Amino acid sequence: MADGFLPDFQAEIKSIYKPQPMEMMTIINKWISIIAFLYSCALLEIVDIFTFMFQHYLFAFHMILMGVLCAIGQMFVYRMIKQFKQHFVPFVITTRKIFTVGLSIIYYHHETNIFQIIGLIMVFTIVTY
């Protein structure tokens, strides 16, 4: 949800306030984290989340590792936003996600059907167009 709403919002922030990439990343992530936390509290899922984390210690480690790697990736994304137009970034992110899905299907031998493959091709074609 955040990926869909943020590019235009980030462009406005960039033009008005001219923040550094790290400042923009910190502020955007702070608000997305607050919104996600409040959403999980409102749905009473926060208890289940913490229960699962305490029962599966490796899960917490992997979540922290994934958070660090995502932060590093976001540094590159915000650098692209600073150097290019904000509409270039969703193209790069979507292309990366499509290749990630494709590699995941091949590497983990996920079963797929023709409609999923057609969906991937459609998304890639539309993004390229």
Contact map, one row per residue, 1 for C-alpha under 8 A:
111110000000000000000000000000000000000000000000000000000000000000000000000000000000000000000000000000000000000000000000000000000
111111000000000000000000000000010000000000000000000000000000000000000000000000000000000000000000000000000000000000000000000000000
111111100000000000000000000000000000000000000000000000000000000000000000000000000000000001000000000000000000000000000000000000000
111111100000000000000000000000000000000000000000000000000000000000000000000000000000000000000000000000000000000000000000000000000
111111111000000000000000000000000000000000000000000000000000000000000000000000000000000000000000000000000000000000000000000000000
011111111100000000000000000000000000000000000000000000000000000000000000000000000000000000000000000000000000000000000000000000000
001111111110000000000000000000000000000000000000000000000000000000000000000000000000011011000000000000000000000000000000000000000
000011111111000000000000000000000000000000000000000000000000000000000000000000000000011000000000000000000000000000000000000000000
000011111111100000000000000000000000000000000000000000000000000000000000000000000000000000000000000000000000000000000000000000000
000001111111110000000001000000000000000000000000000000000000000000000000000000000000010000000000000000000000000000000000000000000
000000111111111000000000000000000000000000000000000000000000000000000000000000001000110000000000000000000000000000000000000000000
000000011111111100000000000000000000000000000000000000000000000000000000000000000000000000000000000000000000000000000000000000000
000000001111111111100000000000000000000000000000000000000000000000000000000000000000000000000000000000000000000000000000000000000
000000000111111111100000000000000000000000000000000000000000000000000000000000000100000000000000000000000000000000000000000000000
000000000011111111000000000000000000000000000000000000000000000000000000000000000000000000000000000000000000000000000000000000000
000000000001111111000000000000000000000000000000000000000000000000000000000000000000000000000000000000000000000000000000000000000
000000000000111111100000000000000000000000000000000000000000000000000000000000000000000000000000000000000000000000000000000000000
000000000000111111110000000000000000000000000000000000000000000000000000000000000000000000000000000000000000000000000000000000000
000000000000110011111011000000000000000000000000000000000000000000000000000000000000000000000000000000000000000000000000000000000
000000000000000001111111000000000000000000000000000000000000000000000000000000000000000000000000000000000000000000000000000000000
000000000000000000111111100000000000000000000000000000000000000000000000001001100100000000000000000000000000000000000000000000000
000000000000000000011111110000000000000000000000000000000000000000000000001001000000000000000000000000000000000000000000000000000
000000000000000000111111111000000000000000000000000000000000000000000000000000000000000000000000000000000000000000000000000000000
000000000100000000111111111100000000000000000000000000000000000000000000000001000000000000000000000000000000000000000000000000000
000000000000000000001111111110000000000000000000000000000000000000000000011001000000000000000000000000000000000000000000000000000
000000000000000000000111111111000000000000000000000000000000000000000000000000000000000000000000000000000000000000000000000000000
000000000000000000000011111111100000000000000000000000000000000000000000000000000000000000000000000000000000000000000000000000000
000000000000000000000001111111110000000000000000000000000000000000000000000000000000000000000000000000000000000000000000000000000
000000000000000000000000111111111000000000000000000000000000000000000000000000000000000000000000000000000000000000000000000000000
000000000000000000000000011111111100000000000000000000000000000000000000000000000000000000000000000000000000000000000000000000000
000000000000000000000000001111111110000000000000000000000000000000000000000000000000000000000000000000000000000000000000000000000
010000000000000000000000000111111111000000000000000000000000000000000000000000000000000000000000000000000000000000000000000000000
000000000000000000000000000011111111100000000000000000000000000000000000000000000000000000000000000000000000000000000000000000000
000000000000000000000000000001111111110000000000000000000000000000000000000000000000000000000000000000000000000000000000000000000
000000000000000000000000000000111111111000000000000000000000000000000000000000000000000000000000000000000000000000000000000000000
000000000000000000000000000000011111111100000000000000000000000000000000000000000000000000000000000000000000000000000000000000000
000000000000000000000000000000001111111110000100000000000000000000000000000000000000000000000000000000000000000000000000000000000
000000000000000000000000000000000111111111000000000000000000000000000000000000000000000000000000000000000000000000000000000000000
000000000000000000000000000000000011111111100000000000000000000000000000000000000000000000000000000000000000000000000000000000000
000000000000000000000000000000000001111111111100000000000000000000000000000000000000000000000000000000000000000000000000000000000
000000000000000000000000000000000000111111111100000000000000000000000000000000000000000000000000000000000000000000000000000000000
000000000000000000000000000000000000011111111000000000000000000000000000000000000000000000000000000000000000000000000000000000000
000000000000000000000000000000000000001111111100000000000000000000000000000000000000000000000000000000000000000000000000000000000
000000000000000000000000000000000000000111111111000000000000000000000000000000000000000000000000000000000000000000000000000000000
000000000000000000000000000000000000000111111111100000000000000000000000000000000000000000000000000000000000000000000000000000000
000000000000000000000000000000000000100110111111110000000000000000000000000000000000000000000000000000000000000000000000000000000
000000000000000000000000000000000000000000011111111000000000000000000000000000000000000000000000000000000000000000000000000000000
000000000000000000000000000000000000000000011111111100000000000000000000000000000000000000000000000000000000000000000000000000000
000000000000000000000000000000000000000000001111111110000000000000000000000000000000000000000000000000000000000000000000000000000
000000000000000000000000000000000000000000000111111111000000000000000000000000000000000000000000000000000000000000000000000000000
000000000000000000000000000000000000000000000011111111100000000000000000000000000000000000000000000000000000000000000000000000000
000000000000000000000000000000000000000000000001111111110000000000000000000000000000000000000000000000000000000000000000000000000
000000000000000000000000000000000000000000000000111111111011000000000000000000000000000000000000000000000000000000000000000000000
000000000000000000000000000000000000000000000000011111111001000000000000000000000000000000000000000000000000000000000000000000000
000000000000000000000000000000000000000000000000001111111000000000000000000000000000000000000000000000000000000000000000000000000
000000000000000000000000000000000000000000000000000111111111000000000000000000000000000000000000000000000000000000000000000000000
000000000000000000000000000000000000000000000000000011111111100000000000000000000000000000000000000000000000000000000000000000000
000000000000000000000000000000000000000000000000000000011111110000000000000000000000000000000000000000000000000000000000000000000
000000000000000000000000000000000000000000000000000010011111111000000000000000000000000000000000000000000000000000000000000000000
000000000000000000000000000000000000000000000000000011011111111100000000000000000000000000000000000000000000000000000000000000000
000000000000000000000000000000000000000000000000000000001111111110000000000000000000000000000000000000000000000000000000000000000
000000000000000000000000000000000000000000000000000000000111111111000000000000000000000000000000000000000000000000000000000000000
000000000000000000000000000000000000000000000000000000000011111111100000000000000000000000000000000000000000000000000000000000000
000000000000000000000000000000000000000000000000000000000001111111110000000000000000000000000000000000000000000000000000000000000
000000000000000000000000000000000000000000000000000000000000111111111000000000000000000000000000000000000000000000000000000000000
000000000000000000000000000000000000000000000000000000000000011111111100000000000000000000000000000000000000000000000000000000000
000000000000000000000000000000000000000000000000000000000000001111111110000000000000000000000000000000000000000000000000000000000
000000000000000000000000000000000000000000000000000000000000000111111111000000000000000000000000000000000000000000000000000000000
000000000000000000000000000000000000000000000000000000000000000011111111100000000000000000000000000000000000000000000000000000000
000000000000000000000000000000000000000000000000000000000000000001111111110000000000000000000000000000000000000000000000000000000
000000000000000000000000000000000000000000000000000000000000000000111111111000000000000000000000000000000000000000000000000000000
000000000000000000000000000000000000000000000000000000000000000000011111111100000000000000000000000000000000000000000000000000000
000000000000000000000000000000000000000000000000000000000000000000001111111110000000000000000000000000000000000000000000000000000
000000000000000000000000100000000000000000000000000000000000000000000111111111000000000000000000000000000000000000000000000000000
000000000000000000001100100000000000000000000000000000000000000000000011111111100000000000000000000000000000000000000000000000000
000000000000000000000000000000000000000000000000000000000000000000000001111111110000000000000000000000000000000000000000000000000
000000000000000000000000000000000000000000000000000000000000000000000000111111111000000010000000000000000000000000000000000000000
000000000000000000001101100000000000000000000000000000000000000000000000011111111100000000000000000000000000000000000000000000000
000000000000000000001000000000000000000000000000000000000000000000000000001111111110000000000000000000000000000000000000000000000
000000000000000000000000000000000000000000000000000000000000000000000000000111111111100010000000000000000000000000000000000000000
000000000010000000000000000000000000000000000000000000000000000000000000000011111111110110000000000000000000000000000000000000000
000000000000010000001000000000000000000000000000000000000000000000000000000001111111100000000000000000000000000000000000000000000
000000000000000000000000000000000000000000000000000000000000000000000000000000111111100000000000000000000000000000000000000000000
000000000000000000000000000000000000000000000000000000000000000000000000000000011111110100000000000000000000000000000000000000000
000000000010000000000000000000000000000000000000000000000000000000000000000000011111111110000000000000000000000000000000000000000
000000110110000000000000000000000000000000000000000000000000000000000000000000001001111111000000000000000000000000000000000000000
000000110000000000000000000000000000000000000000000000000000000000000000000000000000111111100000000000000000000000000000000000000
000000000000000000000000000000000000000000000000000000000000000000000000000000001001111111110000000000000000000000000000000000000
000000100000000000000000000000000000000000000000000000000000000000000000000010011000111111111000000000000000000000000000000000000
001000100000000000000000000000000000000000000000000000000000000000000000000000000000011111111100000000000000000000000000000000000
000000000000000000000000000000000000000000000000000000000000000000000000000000000000001111111110000000000000000000000000000000110
000000000000000000000000000000000000000000000000000000000000000000000000000000000000000111111111000000000000000000000000000000000
000000000000000000000000000000000000000000000000000000000000000000000000000000000000000011111111100000000000000000000000000000000
000000000000000000000000000000000000000000000000000000000000000000000000000000000000000001111111110000000000000000000000000000100
000000000000000000000000000000000000000000000000000000000000000000000000000000000000000000111111111000000000000000000000000100100
000000000000000000000000000000000000000000000000000000000000000000000000000000000000000000011111111100000000000000000000000000000
000000000000000000000000000000000000000000000000000000000000000000000000000000000000000000001111111110000000000000000000000000000
000000000000000000000000000000000000000000000000000000000000000000000000000000000000000000000111111111000000000000000001000100000
000000000000000000000000000000000000000000000000000000000000000000000000000000000000000000000011111111100000000000000000000000000
000000000000000000000000000000000000000000000000000000000000000000000000000000000000000000000001111111110000000000000000000000000
000000000000000000000000000000000000000000000000000000000000000000000000000000000000000000000000111111111000000000000000000000000
000000000000000000000000000000000000000000000000000000000000000000000000000000000000000000000000011111111100000000000000000000000
000000000000000000000000000000000000000000000000000000000000000000000000000000000000000000000000001111111110000000000000000000000
000000000000000000000000000000000000000000000000000000000000000000000000000000000000000000000000000111111111110000000000000000000
000000000000000000000000000000000000000000000000000000000000000000000000000000000000000000000000000011111111111100000000000000000
000000000000000000000000000000000000000000000000000000000000000000000000000000000000000000000000000001111111110000000000000000000
000000000000000000000000000000000000000000000000000000000000000000000000000000000000000000000000000000111111100000000000000000000
000000000000000000000000000000000000000000000000000000000000000000000000000000000000000000000000000000011111110000000000000000000
000000000000000000000000000000000000000000000000000000000000000000000000000000000000000000000000000000011111111000000000000000000
000000000000000000000000000000000000000000000000000000000000000000000000000000000000000000000000000000011101111100000000000000000
000000000000000000000000000000000000000000000000000000000000000000000000000000000000000000000000000000001000111110000000000000000
000000000000000000000000000000000000000000000000000000000000000000000000000000000000000000000000000000001000011111011000000000000
000000000000000000000000000000000000000000000000000000000000000000000000000000000000000000000000000000000000001111111000000000000
000000000000000000000000000000000000000000000000000000000000000000000000000000000000000000000000000000000000000111111100000000000
000000000000000000000000000000000000000000000000000000000000000000000000000000000000000000000000000000000000000011111110000000000
000000000000000000000000000000000000000000000000000000000000000000000000000000000000000000000000000000000000000111111111000000000
000000000000000000000000000000000000000000000000000000000000000000000000000000000000000000000000000000000000000111111111100000000
000000000000000000000000000000000000000000000000000000000000000000000000000000000000000000000000000000000000000001111111110000000
000000000000000000000000000000000000000000000000000000000000000000000000000000000000000000000000000000000000000000111111111000000
000000000000000000000000000000000000000000000000000000000000000000000000000000000000000000000000010000000000000000011111111100000
000000000000000000000000000000000000000000000000000000000000000000000000000000000000000000000000000000000000000000001111111110000
000000000000000000000000000000000000000000000000000000000000000000000000000000000000000000000000000000000000000000000111111111000
000000000000000000000000000000000000000000000000000000000000000000000000000000000000000000000000000000000000000000000011111111100
000000000000000000000000000000000000000000000000000000000000000000000000000000000000000000000010010000000000000000000001111111110
000000000000000000000000000000000000000000000000000000000000000000000000000000000000000000000000000000000000000000000000111111111
000000000000000000000000000000000000000000000000000000000000000000000000000000000000000000000000000000000000000000000000011111111
000000000000000000000000000000000000000000000000000000000000000000000000000000000000000000100110000000000000000000000000001111111
000000000000000000000000000000000000000000000000000000000000000000000000000000000000000000100000000000000000000000000000000111111
000000000000000000000000000000000000000000000000000000000000000000000000000000000000000000000000000000000000000000000000000011111
